[in-house]
């Protein structure tokens, strides 16, 4: 029987999958197949669902990021973009409180991003939430 990953582990897997997809240019199908192979003991259905939803909303999320950033999205690091896509997805489609979403995004940025990327992620999400 496969274990359901914790919400934190699910977020990490989403970030890693989005990052891999952006870096390699591979399709959702390919990266999700690799994820299932690498995480045989975990139920990755939730990760797959989130990745597919983000693909549909990516253009809208990119516009939101560019609206609140003075940096074009093409110059934002792939990890930071992946974290922002996930957080904007959670703001749009989950029942979680916005401070929790921002806090989780900051933790991911501190763990996987550049030195000050958590400040950038926080600023973008804060502006996006205030405008919504």
C-alpha positions in Angstrom: 0.0 0.0 0.0 1.3 3.4 -0.9 1.5 6.2 1.8 0.0 9.6 1.3 2.7 12.2 1.6 2.4 15.0 4.1 1.3 18.4 2.8 4.9 19.6 3.2 6.2 16.6 1.2 3.5 17.1 -1.4 4.6 20.7 -1.9 8.3 19.7 -2.1 7.4 17.1 -4.8 5.4 19.7 -6.7 8.3 22.1 -6.6 10.8 19.5 -7.7 8.5 18.3 -10.5 7.8 21.8 -11.8 11.5 22.6 -11.6 12.4 19.5 -13.6 9.7 20.2 -16.1 10.9 23.8 -16.6 14.6 22.9 -16.8 14.2 19.9 -19.2 11.3 21.1 -21.2 9.7 17.6 -20.7 6.0 17.1 -20.8 3.8 16.7 -17.7 3.3 13.0 -18.7 7.0 12.3 -18.7 7.9 14.1 -15.5 4.9 12.6 -13.6 5.9 9.2 -14.8 9.4 9.7 -13.5 8.0 11.0 -10.2 5.9 7.8 -9.8 9.0 5.6 -10.6 11.1 7.6 -8.1 8.5 7.7 -5.3 7.2 4.1 -5.6 6.1 4.1 -1.9 4.1 7.3 -2.1 0.7 8.0 -3.6 1.5 10.8 -6.1 -2.0 11.5 -7.3 -2.3 14.8 -5.5 1.0 16.0 -7.0 -0.2 15.0 -10.4 -3.4 16.9 -9.9 -1.6 20.0 -8.8 0.9 19.9 -11.7 -1.9 19.5 -14.2 -3.9 22.4 -12.7 -0.9 24.7 -12.6 -0.3 23.9 -16.3 -3.8 25.2 -17.1 -3.3 28.3 -15.0 0.4 29.0 -15.7 -0.2 31.9 -18.1 -2.5 33.7 -15.5 0.0 33.0 -12.7 2.9 34.3 -14.9 1.0 37.5 -15.5 0.3 37.9 -11.8 4.0 37.4 -11.0 5.1 39.9 -13.7 2.5 42.5 -12.5 4.0 42.5 -9.0 7.7 42.1 -9.8 10.1 44.5 -11.4 11.9 41.5 -12.9 10.6 39.8 -16.1 9.6 36.2 -15.4 12.3 35.0 -17.8 14.9 36.3 -15.4 13.3 34.8 -12.2 14.9 31.6 -11.0 13.1 28.4 -11.9 12.9 27.3 -8.3 11.4 30.7 -7.3 8.9 30.5 -10.2 7.9 27.0 -9.2 7.3 28.1 -5.6 5.3 31.1 -6.8 3.2 28.9 -9.2 2.4 26.5 -6.3 1.5 29.3 -3.9 -0.7 31.1 -6.4 -2.4 27.7 -7.2 -3.0 27.3 -3.4 -4.4 30.8 -3.1 -6.7 30.3 -6.1 -7.9 26.7 -5.5 -7.3 25.6 -1.9 -9.2 26.2 1.3 -6.0 27.1 3.2 -5.6 30.4 4.9 -3.4 32.8 3.0 -0.9 33.4 5.8 -0.3 29.6 5.9 0.3 29.5 2.1 2.7 32.4 2.3 4.5 30.8 5.3 4.9 27.5 3.4 6.1 29.2 0.3 8.7 31.1 2.4 9.9 27.8 3.9 10.3 26.3 0.5 12.2 29.3 -0.8 14.6 29.1 2.2 15.1 25.4 1.6 15.4 25.3 -2.2 16.0 28.9 -3.4 18.7 31.5 -3.4 19.7 33.4 -0.3 17.1 36.1 -0.4 14.5 34.4 -2.6 12.2 34.0 0.4 11.9 37.8 0.6 11.1 38.0 -3.1 8.5 35.2 -2.9 7.0 36.9 0.2 6.7 40.3 -1.5 5.1 38.9 -4.7 2.5 36.8 -2.7 1.8 39.6 -0.3 1.0 42.0 -3.2 -1.0 39.4 -5.1 -3.2 38.6 -2.0 -3.8 42.3 -1.2 -5.0 42.9 -4.7 -7.3 39.8 -4.9 
